[in-house]
């Protein structure tokens, strides 16, 4: 089953901005952990490192300006 891009975005937001673990972000959005791992790896290959984004968010104070 293919998931829409907005589902992937929800997982990324939960991981980066809510600082949930990858496992909890998957559960929150209702996607399998394996799928979320693949999405994260694919995003990193395309230059979107979720871990770096999460660290930057934390360093910025955790709030969107």
Secondary structure, DSSP 8 states (H G I E B T S, - for coil): ----HHHHHHHHHHHHTS---HHHHHHHHT--HHHHHHHHHHHHHTT--HHHHHHHHHHTTS---
